[in-house]
Amino acid sequence: MATVYYTASSLDGFIVDEHDSLNWLMRNDIDGSGFGGYNDFIATVGAIVMGAATYRWLIDNQPDWLYTQPTWVVTHHPETVTTPQVQTFSGDVSELHPMLVSAAGDRDVWVVGGGRLAAQFTDAGLVDELVVHFAPCTLGAGQPVLPTQSRWRLADTGRNRDFVGARWLRAAD
Ligand SMILES: NC(=O)c1ccc[n+]([C@@H]2O[C@H](COP(=O)([O-])OP(=O)(O)OC[C@H]3O[C@@H](n4cnc5c(N)ncnc54)[C@H](OP(=O)(O)O)[C@@H]3O)[C@@H](O)[C@H]2O)c1
């Protein structure tokens, strides 16, 4: 099964603005069952991994834990992860990946982000698919969607209300 980095970005390639806000994203309209929509995507996900900054953003901004799938937070500070159903990992993501694949069973692994964690999976050759929905705005600064060098093969594109979505597969070098 696939390991997928699925995220949303500004047109200039940022996943969060310089004030750690996603308001620029949330104000746009998207159909969860439209092209690349979240409702269809999350049904394909069997295990989840996210970086410490993404975890902290969720804890600070969402009243309830959103995910039913087994989830790992990658952090140097496991004591800061207080969600009971979440496990922690520190170190080389290549060592975590087999656990994610095993937990996912016949479904996919979702690399939620942020970009810094997704870059480590990408550098290790572990991201099979990249799915990005681009919101119709630029931010000028923030955290980048994928801060590494990588090559992809375009597989699919589509409009979803305010967003343009695209799906790429890892390019075979
Ligand atoms: N637009 C979207 O759809 C979207 C999606 C995902 C995230 N986001 C946003 O993006 C922002 C965070 O992205 P980001 O790229 O800055 O950070 P991130 O990838 O979420 O987290 C990076 C942090 O994770 C920990 N970490 C990463 N790799 C590690 C490793 N191998 N071993 C141990 N710890 C490791 C380190 O924190 P410690 O040293 O503190 O442990 C590191 O500073 C958040 O604001 C989030 O809301 C947006």
The ligand as an SDF file (V2000), in Angstrom:
LIG
                    3D

 48 52  0  0  0  0  0  0  0  0999 V2000
   -1.6870   23.1960    5.1570 N   0  0  0  0  0  0  0  0  0  0  0  0
   -1.8210   21.9930    5.6790 C   0  0  0  0  0  0  0  0  0  0  0  0
   -2.6570   21.1950    5.2220 O   0  0  0  0  0  0  0  0  0  0  0  0
   -0.9060   21.5750    6.8040 C   0  0  0  0  0  0  0  0  0  0  0  0
   -0.6180   20.2100    6.9710 C   0  0  0  0  0  0  0  0  0  0  0  0
    0.2460   19.8430    7.9900 C   0  0  0  0  0  0  0  0  0  0  0  0
    0.8070   20.8120    8.8240 C   0  0  0  0  0  0  0  0  0  0  0  0
    0.4900   22.1070    8.6460 N   0  0  0  0  0  0  0  0  0  0  0  0
    1.0840   23.1420    9.5160 C   0  0  0  0  0  0  0  0  0  0  0  0
    2.4850   23.1370    9.3360 O   0  0  0  0  0  0  0  0  0  0  0  0
    3.0980   23.5550   10.5370 C   0  0  0  0  0  0  0  0  0  0  0  0
    4.2220   22.6220   10.9360 C   0  0  0  0  0  0  0  0  0  0  0  0
    5.0330   22.2400    9.8480 O   0  0  0  0  0  0  0  0  0  0  0  0
    6.6080   22.1450   10.0170 P   0  0  0  0  0  0  0  0  0  0  0  0
    7.1520   21.6430    8.7420 O   0  0  0  0  0  0  0  0  0  0  0  0
    7.0780   23.4700   10.5350 O   0  0  0  0  0  0  0  0  0  0  0  0
    6.8380   21.1270   11.2450 O   0  0  0  0  0  0  0  0  0  0  0  0
    6.5020   19.5560   11.4870 P   0  0  0  0  0  0  0  0  0  0  0  0
    7.0910   18.7340   10.4030 O   0  0  0  0  0  0  0  0  0  0  0  0
    5.0720   19.3790   11.8360 O   0  0  0  0  0  0  0  0  0  0  0  0
    7.3210   19.3390   12.8430 O   0  0  0  0  0  0  0  0  0  0  0  0
    8.7350   19.5210   12.8690 C   0  0  0  0  0  0  0  0  0  0  0  0
    9.1860   19.1600   14.2710 C   0  0  0  0  0  0  0  0  0  0  0  0
    8.9650   17.7570   14.5070 O   0  0  0  0  0  0  0  0  0  0  0  0
   10.0360   17.2310   15.2950 C   0  0  0  0  0  0  0  0  0  0  0  0
   10.7650   16.2860   14.4560 N   0  0  0  0  0  0  0  0  0  0  0  0
   10.8110   16.2730   13.0770 C   0  0  0  0  0  0  0  0  0  0  0  0
   11.5360   15.2390   12.6420 N   0  0  0  0  0  0  0  0  0  0  0  0
   11.9480   14.5620   13.7330 C   0  0  0  0  0  0  0  0  0  0  0  0
   12.6920   13.3640   13.9030 C   0  0  0  0  0  0  0  0  0  0  0  0
   13.1540   12.6620   12.8510 N   0  0  0  0  0  0  0  0  0  0  0  0
   12.8990   12.9060   15.1750 N   0  0  0  0  0  0  0  0  0  0  0  0
   12.4180   13.6050   16.2410 C   0  0  0  0  0  0  0  0  0  0  0  0
   11.6790   14.7500   16.1250 N   0  0  0  0  0  0  0  0  0  0  0  0
   11.4600   15.2110   14.8830 C   0  0  0  0  0  0  0  0  0  0  0  0
   10.9020   18.4200   15.6970 C   0  0  0  0  0  0  0  0  0  0  0  0
   10.2690   19.0250   16.8400 O   0  0  0  0  0  0  0  0  0  0  0  0
   10.7640   18.8310   18.3750 P   0  0  0  0  0  0  0  0  0  0  0  0
   12.2670   18.9450   18.3580 O   0  0  0  0  0  0  0  0  0  0  0  0
   10.0670   19.9400   19.1010 O   0  0  0  0  0  0  0  0  0  0  0  0
   10.3010   17.4940   18.8150 O   0  0  0  0  0  0  0  0  0  0  0  0
   10.6850   19.3690   14.5210 C   0  0  0  0  0  0  0  0  0  0  0  0
   10.9520   20.7100   14.8560 O   0  0  0  0  0  0  0  0  0  0  0  0
    2.0010   23.5710   11.6100 C   0  0  0  0  0  0  0  0  0  0  0  0
    1.6250   24.9120   11.8690 O   0  0  0  0  0  0  0  0  0  0  0  0
    0.8610   22.8350   10.9690 C   0  0  0  0  0  0  0  0  0  0  0  0
   -0.4100   23.2620   11.3810 O   0  0  0  0  0  0  0  0  0  0  0  0
   -0.3400   22.5070    7.6540 C   0  0  0  0  0  0  0  0  0  0  0  0
  1  2  1  0
  2  3  2  0
  2  4  1  0
  4  5  1  0
  4 48  2  0
  5  6  2  0
  6  7  1  0
  7  8  2  0
  8  9  1  0
  8 48  1  0
  9 10  1  0
  9 46  1  0
 10 11  1  0
 11 12  1  0
 11 44  1  0
 12 13  1  0
 13 14  1  0
 14 15  2  0
 14 16  1  0
 14 17  1  0
 17 18  1  0
 18 19  2  0
 18 20  1  0
 18 21  1  0
 21 22  1  0
 22 23  1  0
 23 24  1  0
 23 42  1  0
 24 25  1  0
 25 26  1  0
 25 36  1  0
 26 27  1  0
 26 35  1  0
 27 28  2  0
 28 29  1  0
 29 30  1  0
 29 35  2  0
 30 31  1  0
 30 32  2  0
 32 33  1  0
 33 34  2  0
 34 35  1  0
 36 37  1  0
 36 42  1  0
 37 38  1  0
 38 39  2  0
 38 40  1  0
 38 41  1  0
 42 43  1  0
 44 45  1  0
 44 46  1  0
 46 47  1  0
M  CHG  2   8   1  16  -1
M  END
$$$$
